[in-house]
Amino acid sequence: MQFPSHQTLNLTGEWAFAVDFNAGDLRTIAEVEAGGRKVRPCQVPGNLELDLHAAGEIPEPFHGMNLVALRKYESAHVWYFRRFDCALPADTTPVLVFEGLDCFADVYLNGQLIGSSANALVEHIFPADGLRATGNELVVHLRPVAEEAKKFDYPPGAVAQPNSYESLRVRKAPHVFGWDIMPRAVSAGIWRPVRLEFLPAARLDTVWLETTAADEREAKLTLHFRTRLPRGEITGYEVVLDAVCGDARFSARTPLMFEAGRVHAGRELDRVEFRHGVRTVELRRTSLTDDAGRGEFCFLVNGERVFMRGTNWVPADAYHSRDAERLPRMLALLDECHCNMVRCWGGNVYEPAAFFDFCDERGILVWQDFAMACAVYPQDDVFARVIDDEARKIIRRLRPHASLVCWSGDNECDRAYDWYRRGLADGNRLTREVLPRALADEDPSRPYLPSSPWIDATAAPADRRFLPEAHLWGPRDWFRSAYYAGSPAHCASEIGYHGCP
């Protein structure tokens, strides 16, 4: 989704950084450069370990046991900073947009705190108060994850894998704390692009076109939008949708219908351009598969059953600032093997627009887990609000994509209630109350699974082998062995089969 009338200044590229293991309230570049701290050049997007390696300060992180030696940087304070000039368009509000801040960050513009963040998984927008035409200084202080994680309460009922208890509270990709498929790499950095954006005084804040019904003859679409208008200055306006239509309908492995769309308010006060695929989606499932193999787990797109030829999508890199350069080759492989569905695993980050655009264009269906995995998470009000805020930001960002056909509350957290003997997973308010409420408000048309695999009230007392959707982590001996070939699952949404290290 693009706002061509919004002026922007790209702030990616050349920055500098400094590291210190002692805390300090440093708000300006002069303060960071003082005190004997070594200042090094770097590139944004980036990650601390990659920046240190590029500067010749540390060896290649993935050689030998180097990652273990780098754990000391989990306790480091890091400052990223740069200078910039900019034009100041009239009748606009400047904001700084960070697509990825990892993770506990304070952002200073010209010595003034303009915002703080504590979530590496979502975009952050801060008012650029005090912006000048020349000589601007932008300083980002990233506080150490190891120290920040100690400030949280971890109730006895919350439990995670022994090496990753911080992931119960710290909103980074769960895998960064160590996983069977990923090393522990608790990094820091500005890992996605940064820009300065000038918002028009009268503008469209939210635009989303929803397909509510579709068949061979017609489709019903609803345009959702939110405007911001200067009080008293505009007495009447209209929002108009112009569409350029392409092929018939979105379906598995065929392209989109709308090549472009445009919405403008009144006398071209603002404009947004986007694509939309006309499609409906339905998930038909049973709670269990019986002894005779009767059961179901099937997606219907535009009323047609889809036989899933799918794969799981796991982290592209331990350091996610490198994801963008790896993405094209990985997506080409996804297309080459004729996948028509990809499940975005809940131990990862949320993928960028380029990923979903690719799937939109090729008719590849996407199943999206929310970023929780293999744990029993805290249930208190504070954490519920954290998850609610994260979910709503992610839902609003991803819902325009026709390829997205399913939300899942997490990866294997229902099973975690079994593993750690924490009672019934139906007591998980995050996936049974918080996320369903957010989806009901923001994206009511897509199927939602509270967990993958989901253990509902009917399935709770039953043998887990008879869940219609299963994760087949067995002996990993041969993919056609009895364990895999004999599974009664109708949908193997994840299979564990290790390759060479």
C-alpha positions as CSV (number, residue, x, y, z in Angstrom):
1,M,0.0,0.0,0.0
2,Q,1.5,3.3,-1.1
3,F,0.7,6.9,-0.4
4,P,2.3,8.7,-3.4
5,S,1.3,12.2,-2.2
6,H,3.2,11.8,1.1
7,Q,6.7,13.2,0.9
8,T,9.4,11.0,2.5
9,L,13.1,11.1,3.2
10,N,14.9,7.7,3.2
11,L,17.1,7.5,6.4
12,T,18.6,4.1,5.6
13,G,22.2,3.8,4.6
14,E,25.2,5.3,6.4
15,W,25.0,5.6,10.2
16,A,27.5,5.2,13.1
17,F,27.3,3.3,16.3
18,A,29.0,2.9,19.7
19,V,28.8,0.3,22.4
20,D,29.1,0.6,26.2
21,F,28.5,-1.9,28.9
22,N,27.5,0.8,31.4
23,A,24.2,2.7,31.3
24,G,24.1,6.3,30.3
25,D,21.4,8.9,29.5
26,L,23.1,10.0,26.2
27,R,20.8,12.1,24.0
28,T,23.1,13.8,21.5
29,I,25.9,12.7,19.2
30,A,28.4,14.7,21.2
31,E,27.5,12.9,24.4
32,V,27.8,9.5,22.7
33,E,31.2,10.3,21.2
34,A,32.5,11.5,24.6
35,G,33.8,9.3,27.3
36,G,36.2,7.3,25.2
37,R,33.6,5.2,23.4
38,K,34.8,3.9,20.1
39,V,32.6,5.2,17.2
40,R,32.4,3.0,14.1
41,P,30.5,3.4,10.8
42,C,27.7,1.0,10.0
43,Q,24.8,0.4,7.6
44,V,21.1,0.6,8.5
45,P,19.3,-1.8,8.3
46,G,21.7,-3.8,10.4
47,N,22.4,-5.8,13.5
48,L,25.0,-5.2,16.2
49,E,27.0,-8.4,15.6
50,L,27.1,-7.8,11.9
51,D,28.2,-4.2,12.4
52,L,30.9,-5.3,14.8
53,H,32.2,-7.9,12.3
54,A,32.2,-5.4,9.5
55,A,34.2,-3.0,11.6
56,G,36.8,-5.8,12.3
57,E,36.0,-5.9,16.0
58,I,34.8,-9.5,16.2
59,P,35.3,-12.7,14.2
60,E,32.7,-14.2,11.9
61,P,29.8,-15.0,14.3
62,F,28.9,-18.4,12.7
63,H,32.4,-19.9,12.9
64,G,33.0,-22.4,15.7
65,M,31.8,-21.3,19.1
66,N,31.9,-17.6,18.3
67,L,28.2,-17.1,19.0
68,V,28.7,-18.2,22.6
69,A,31.5,-15.7,23.0
70,L,29.3,-12.9,21.7
71,R,26.7,-13.4,24.4
72,K,28.3,-10.7,26.4
73,Y,26.7,-8.2,24.0
74,E,23.3,-9.2,25.3
75,S,24.2,-6.9,28.2
76,A,25.5,-4.0,26.1
77,H,24.0,-0.6,25.6
78,V,24.2,0.4,21.9
79,W,23.8,3.8,20.3
80,Y,23.1,4.3,16.6
81,F,23.1,7.8,15.2
82,R,23.3,10.0,12.1
83,R,22.9,13.6,10.9
84,F,20.6,14.7,8.1
85,D,19.1,17.8,6.5
86,C,15.6,17.9,5.0
87,A,13.1,20.2,3.3
88,L,10.1,21.1,5.5
89,P,6.9,20.9,3.4
90,A,4.1,23.3,4.4
91,D,0.9,22.0,6.0
92,T,2.3,18.6,7.0
93,T,3.2,16.7,10.1
94,P,6.6,15.1,10.2
95,V,6.9,11.6,11.7
96,L,9.8,9.2,12.0
97,V,8.9,5.6,10.9
98,F,11.0,2.7,12.1
99,E,10.0,-0.5,10.4
100,G,12.1,-2.5,12.9
101,L,13.7,-1.5,16.2
102,D,15.4,-4.3,18.1
103,C,14.3,-3.9,20.8
104,F,14.2,-1.7,23.9
105,A,14.8,1.7,22.3
106,D,14.7,5.4,23.2
107,V,14.7,7.7,20.1
108,Y,16.1,11.2,20.4
109,L,15.8,13.9,17.7
110,N,18.0,17.0,18.3
111,G,18.5,16.0,21.9
112,Q,14.8,15.5,22.7
113,L,13.2,12.1,23.5
114,I,10.4,11.6,20.8
115,G,9.5,8.0,21.5
116,S,10.4,4.7,23.1
117,S,9.7,1.1,22.0
118,A,9.8,-2.4,23.5
119,N,8.8,-4.6,20.5
120,A,11.1,-5.6,17.7
121,L,8.3,-7.2,15.7
122,V,6.2,-4.2,14.7
123,E,6.6,-0.8,13.1
124,H,7.0,2.3,15.3
125,I,5.9,5.8,14.3
126,F,7.2,8.8,16.4
127,P,6.4,12.5,16.0
128,A,9.4,14.3,14.7
129,D,9.0,17.2,17.1
130,G,11.8,19.8,16.8
131,L,12.7,18.9,13.3
132,R,14.9,21.4,11.5
133,A,15.8,22.1,7.9
134,T,19.5,21.6,8.5
135,G,21.7,20.0,11.1
136,N,19.3,17.3,12.5
137,E,20.7,14.7,14.9
138,L,19.0,11.4,15.3
139,V,20.2,9.1,18.1
140,V,18.7,5.7,18.9
141,H,19.7,4.2,22.3
142,L,19.1,0.4,22.4
143,R,19.1,-0.9,26.0
144,P,20.4,-4.4,26.7
145,V,17.9,-7.2,26.4
146,A,19.5,-9.2,29.2
147,E,19.1,-6.4,31.7
148,E,15.6,-5.4,30.5
149,A,14.3,-9.0,30.7
150,K,15.2,-9.1,34.4
151,K,12.8,-6.3,35.2
152,F,9.7,-8.4,34.3
153,D,7.8,-10.8,36.6
154,Y,7.7,-14.4,35.4
155,P,4.8,-16.1,37.2
156,P,5.2,-19.8,38.1
157,G,2.5,-20.8,35.7
158,A,4.4,-19.3,32.7
159,V,7.0,-21.7,31.3
160,A,9.3,-21.9,28.3
161,Q,12.2,-23.9,27.1
162,P,15.0,-23.7,29.6
163,N,17.2,-21.5,27.4
164,S,14.5,-19.0,26.4
165,Y,12.6,-17.8,29.5
166,E,13.2,-14.2,28.3
167,S,11.0,-14.9,25.3
168,L,8.0,-15.0,27.7
169,R,8.1,-11.3,28.0
170,V,10.5,-9.8,25.5
171,R,8.8,-9.2,22.1
172,K,11.5,-10.4,19.7
173,A,11.2,-13.4,17.4
174,P,11.2,-16.4,19.9
175,H,13.9,-18.2,18.0
176,V,16.6,-15.6,18.8
177,F,16.8,-17.0,22.4
178,G,17.9,-20.4,20.9
179,W,16.0,-23.1,19.1
180,D,16.6,-26.6,17.7
181,I,16.8,-25.0,14.2
182,M,18.5,-21.7,15.1
183,P,21.3,-20.6,17.4
184,R,20.9,-18.2,20.3
185,A,21.5,-14.8,18.8
186,V,19.9,-12.1,21.0
187,S,20.9,-9.2,18.8
188,A,20.2,-5.5,18.8
189,G,19.9,-3.0,15.9
190,I,17.8,-1.0,13.5
191,W,16.9,-4.1,11.5
192,R,14.5,-2.7,9.0
193,P,14.3,0.6,7.0
194,V,13.8,4.0,8.5
195,R,12.2,7.0,6.9
196,L,11.0,10.5,7.7
197,E,7.5,11.0,6.4
198,F,5.5,14.2,6.0
199,L,1.8,13.5,6.6
200,P,-0.7,15.9,5.0
201,A,-3.0,17.8,7.3
202,A,-6.0,16.2,5.6
203,R,-5.3,12.5,4.9
204,L,-6.5,8.9,4.8
205,D,-5.1,7.1,7.8
206,T,-6.5,3.7,7.1
207,V,-7.8,2.1,3.8
208,W,-8.8,-1.5,3.4
209,L,-10.9,-3.2,0.8
210,E,-12.6,-6.3,2.0
211,T,-14.3,-9.0,-0.1
212,T,-17.4,-10.1,1.8
213,A,-18.9,-12.4,-0.8
214,A,-18.0,-13.7,-4.2
215,D,-19.2,-16.2,-6.8
216,E,-18.9,-16.8,-10.5
217,R,-21.2,-13.8,-11.4
218,E,-20.5,-11.1,-8.8
219,A,-18.6,-10.0,-5.7
220,K,-19.5,-7.8,-2.8
221,L,-16.7,-5.5,-1.6
222,T,-16.6,-3.2,1.4
223,L,-14.3,-0.2,1.6
224,H,-13.1,0.6,5.1
225,F,-11.3,3.9,5.7
226,R,-10.5,6.4,8.4
227,T,-9.7,10.0,7.6
228,R,-8.0,12.8,9.5
229,L,-9.2,16.3,8.7
230,P,-8.3,19.7,10.2
231,R,-11.2,20.8,12.4
232,G,-13.4,23.4,10.8
233,E,-11.3,23.8,7.6
234,I,-13.1,21.2,5.5
235,T,-16.9,21.2,5.4
236,G,-17.5,18.4,2.9
237,Y,-15.5,15.7,1.3
238,E,-15.9,12.3,-0.5
239,V,-13.8,9.2,-0.7
240,V,-13.7,7.7,-4.2
241,L,-12.5,4.3,-5.2
242,D,-11.1,3.9,-8.7
243,A,-10.2,0.4,-9.8
244,V,-8.2,-1.0,-12.7
245,C,-9.3,-4.6,-13.1
246,G,-7.1,-7.5,-14.2
247,D,-7.9,-11.2,-14.3
248,A,-11.1,-12.8,-13.0
249,R,-10.5,-13.8,-9.4
250,F,-7.7,-14.6,-6.9
251,S,-7.2,-18.4,-6.5
252,A,-4.4,-20.8,-5.6
253,R,-1.6,-20.4,-8.1
254,T,-3.2,-17.7,-10.2
255,P,-2.6,-14.0,-10.0
256,L,-4.6,-11.1,-8.6
257,M,-7.7,-9.5,-10.0
258,F,-7.0,-5.8,-9.2
259,E,-3.7,-4.6,-10.6
260,A,-4.1,-1.3,-8.9
261,G,-6.6,0.7,-6.9
262,R,-6.8,4.4,-6.0
263,V,-8.6,6.2,-3.3
264,H,-8.7,10.0,-3.1
265,A,-10.5,12.4,-0.8
266,G,-12.3,15.4,-2.0
267,R,-10.2,17.6,-4.3
268,E,-7.2,15.2,-4.2
269,L,-6.4,15.9,-0.5
270,D,-4.7,12.5,-0.3
271,R,-4.4,9.3,-2.3
272,V,-3.5,5.7,-1.6
273,E,-2.7,3.0,-4.2
274,F,-3.1,-0.7,-3.5
275,R,-3.9,-4.0,-5.0
276,H,-6.8,-6.3,-4.0
277,G,-7.6,-9.8,-4.9
278,V,-11.3,-10.9,-4.9
279,R,-11.6,-14.0,-3.0
280,T,-13.4,-15.7,-0.1
281,V,-11.9,-18.3,2.2
282,E,-13.4,-20.9,4.5
283,L,-11.8,-23.5,6.7
284,R,-13.6,-26.7,7.3
285,R,-12.3,-28.8,10.2
286,T,-13.4,-31.4,12.7
287,S,-12.1,-31.6,16.2
288,L,-10.7,-35.1,15.7
289,T,-10.2,-37.8,13.2
290,D,-11.9,-41.1,14.2
291,D,-10.6,-44.6,14.0
292,A,-12.0,-45.0,10.5
293,G,-10.1,-41.9,9.3
294,R,-13.2,-39.8,9.2
295,G,-12.4,-36.1,9.8
296,E,-11.5,-33.0,7.9
297,F,-9.1,-30.1,7.7
298,C,-9.5,-28.3,4.4
299,F,-9.4,-24.7,3.0
300,L,-11.9,-23.6,0.4
301,V,-11.0,-20.6,-1.7
302,N,-13.9,-19.0,-3.6
303,G,-15.9,-22.1,-2.7
304,E,-13.4,-24.6,-4.2
305,R,-11.5,-27.1,-2.0
306,V,-7.7,-26.7,-2.2
307,F,-5.3,-29.6,-1.9
308,M,-2.4,-28.1,0.0
309,R,1.1,-28.5,-1.4
310,G,2.7,-26.6,1.3
311,T,5.8,-25.8,3.3
312,N,6.7,-24.0,6.6
313,W,8.5,-20.7,6.4
314,V,11.1,-20.4,9.1
315,P,13.8,-17.7,9.7
316,A,15.8,-16.6,6.7
317,D,18.7,-15.7,8.9
318,A,19.6,-15.5,12.6
319,Y,20.2,-11.8,12.0
320,H,17.1,-10.5,10.4
321,S,18.6,-7.4,8.8
322,R,19.9,-9.8,6.1
323,D,16.5,-11.2,5.4
324,A,15.8,-8.7,2.5
325,E,18.8,-9.9,0.5
326,R,18.0,-13.6,1.0
327,L,14.3,-13.2,0.3
328,P,14.3,-13.2,-3.5
329,R,16.2,-16.5,-3.8
330,M,14.1,-18.1,-1.1
331,L,10.8,-17.0,-2.8
332,A,12.1,-18.3,-6.1
333,L,12.6,-21.7,-4.6
334,L,9.1,-21.6,-3.0
335,D,7.7,-20.9,-6.5
336,E,9.9,-23.4,-8.2
337,C,8.7,-26.4,-6.0
338,H,5.1,-25.5,-6.9
339,C,4.0,-24.7,-3.4
340,N,0.4,-23.4,-3.2
341,M,0.5,-22.7,0.5
342,V,3.1,-21.5,3.0
343,R,2.8,-21.5,6.8
344,C,4.7,-18.6,8.5
345,W,5.9,-20.2,11.7
346,G,5.3,-18.5,15.0
347,G,8.9,-18.6,16.2
348,N,9.9,-16.0,13.5
349,V,9.4,-12.3,12.7
350,Y,6.5,-11.2,10.6
351,E,7.6,-11.1,7.0
352,P,7.7,-7.8,5.0
353,A,5.4,-6.6,2.2
354,A,7.7,-8.1,-0.4
355,F,7.0,-11.6,0.8
356,F,3.2,-11.1,0.7
357,D,3.3,-9.3,-2.6
358,F,5.1,-12.2,-4.1
359,C,2.5,-14.6,-2.8
360,D,-0.3,-12.3,-4.0
361,E,1.1,-12.3,-7.5
362,R,1.5,-16.1,-7.7
363,G,-1.6,-17.2,-5.9
364,I,0.3,-18.8,-3.0
365,L,-1.9,-19.0,0.1
366,V,-0.4,-17.9,3.4
367,W,-1.1,-19.2,6.9
368,Q,0.2,-16.7,9.5
369,D,1.0,-17.6,13.1
370,F,1.3,-14.9,15.6
371,A,4.8,-14.7,17.1
372,M,4.4,-17.0,20.1
373,A,5.9,-20.5,20.2
374,C,6.3,-23.6,22.4
375,A,5.5,-21.9,25.7
376,V,2.9,-21.1,28.2
377,Y,2.8,-17.3,28.2
378,P,1.9,-14.9,31.0
379,Q,-1.8,-14.2,31.3
380,D,-1.8,-10.9,33.1
381,D,-3.4,-7.7,31.9
382,V,-0.1,-6.0,31.0
383,F,1.0,-8.7,28.7
384,A,-2.4,-9.1,27.2
385,R,-2.3,-5.4,26.2
386,V,1.2,-6.0,24.7
387,I,-0.1,-8.8,22.5
388,D,-3.3,-6.9,21.6
389,D,-1.3,-3.9,20.4
390,E,1.1,-6.1,18.4
391,A,-1.7,-8.1,16.9
392,R,-3.6,-5.1,15.7
393,K,-0.6,-3.5,14.1
394,I,0.2,-6.8,12.3
395,I,-3.4,-7.4,11.3
396,R,-3.7,-3.9,9.8
397,R,-0.4,-4.3,7.9
398,L,-1.2,-7.8,6.4
399,R,-5.0,-7.8,5.9
400,P,-4.9,-6.1,2.5
401,H,-3.1,-9.2,1.0
402,A,-5.4,-11.7,-0.7
403,S,-2.8,-14.4,-0.2
404,L,-3.3,-14.3,3.5
405,V,-6.0,-16.9,4.2
406,C,-5.6,-18.0,7.8
407,W,-4.4,-16.6,11.2
408,S,-3.1,-18.9,13.9
409,G,-2.7,-17.7,17.5
410,D,0.7,-19.4,18.0
411,N,3.0,-22.3,17.3
412,E,2.4,-25.3,19.5
413,C,1.4,-23.4,22.7
414,D,-1.7,-25.6,23.1
415,R,0.8,-28.6,23.1
416,A,2.9,-26.7,25.6
417,Y,0.0,-26.9,28.1
418,D,0.4,-30.7,27.7
419,W,4.2,-30.8,28.0
420,Y,4.4,-28.6,31.0
421,R,1.2,-29.9,32.7
422,R,-0.5,-26.5,32.9
423,G,-4.0,-27.7,32.5
424,L,-6.3,-27.0,29.5
425,A,-5.1,-24.8,26.8
426,D,-8.6,-23.3,26.6
427,G,-7.5,-21.3,29.6
428,N,-5.0,-19.3,27.5
429,R,-6.7,-15.9,27.3
430,L,-4.2,-14.6,24.8
431,T,-5.4,-17.0,22.1
432,R,-9.0,-17.5,23.3
433,E,-9.9,-13.9,24.1
434,V,-7.3,-11.3,23.1
435,L,-6.5,-12.4,19.6
436,P,-10.1,-13.3,18.6
437,R,-11.3,-9.9,19.8
438,A,-8.6,-8.1,17.8
439,L,-9.4,-10.1,14.7
440,A,-13.2,-9.6,15.1
441,D,-12.5,-5.8,15.2
442,E,-9.8,-5.6,12.5
443,D,-10.2,-8.6,10.1
444,P,-13.4,-10.6,10.7
445,S,-13.4,-12.5,7.3
446,R,-10.5,-14.8,7.7
447,P,-10.4,-18.2,9.6
448,Y,-8.7,-18.2,12.9
449,L,-7.1,-21.1,14.7
450,P,-6.2,-20.4,18.4
451,S,-3.1,-22.6,18.0
452,S,-1.3,-24.8,15.6
453,P,-2.2,-27.5,16.3
454,W,-5.4,-26.5,18.0
455,I,-6.7,-28.6,20.9
456,D,-10.3,-27.6,21.4
457,A,-12.6,-28.7,24.2
458,T,-13.7,-31.8,22.2
459,A,-10.1,-32.8,21.5
460,A,-8.7,-32.1,24.9
461,P,-9.4,-35.6,26.5
462,A,-8.4,-37.5,23.3
463,D,-5.2,-39.0,22.0
464,R,-3.2,-36.2,20.3
465,R,-2.5,-38.5,17.3
466,F,-6.1,-38.0,16.2
467,L,-5.9,-34.2,15.8
468,P,-6.9,-33.4,12.1
469,E,-4.0,-30.9,11.9
470,A,-0.7,-32.1,13.3
471,H,3.0,-31.4,13.6
472,L,4.8,-34.6,12.8
473,W,8.0,-34.6,14.8
474,G,8.8,-38.2,14.9
475,P,12.0,-40.4,14.7
476,R,13.2,-38.4,11.6
477,D,14.5,-41.6,10.1
478,W,12.9,-41.5,6.7
479,F,10.1,-39.3,5.4
480,R,8.2,-42.4,4.2
481,S,8.6,-44.4,7.3
482,A,5.6,-45.8,9.2
483,Y,5.4,-42.8,11.6
484,Y,4.9,-40.3,8.7
485,A,3.0,-42.5,6.2
486,G,0.7,-43.9,8.9
487,S,-0.3,-40.6,10.5
488,P,-4.1,-40.1,10.5
489,A,-3.8,-36.3,10.2
490,H,-5.6,-34.6,7.3
491,C,-3.2,-31.7,7.4
492,A,0.5,-32.0,8.4
493,S,1.1,-28.3,8.9
494,E,4.6,-29.0,10.1
495,I,7.0,-31.8,9.7
496,G,10.4,-32.2,11.5
497,Y,13.0,-33.7,9.2
498,H,16.5,-32.5,9.9
499,G,19.0,-32.1,7.1
500,C,22.8,-31.6,7.4
501,P,24.0,-29.0,9.9
